[in-house]
């Protein structure tokens, strides 16, 4: 949210965090990782072996949620 704003506005540049917000974010990431250790060790789907070929990667519903896999 802009300093003088009342409402958050989306932008092309992503999010911007102030230093205290960044520190709080890092603290929360640590809490989440400690509470859910499976999330801390999870890999993105594109790092799995089933993405080793282009055809198998194109069939990934996480990477390509709107692709009809029947035509691939």
Order of alpha helices (4+ residues) and beta strands (2+ residues): alpha-alpha-alpha
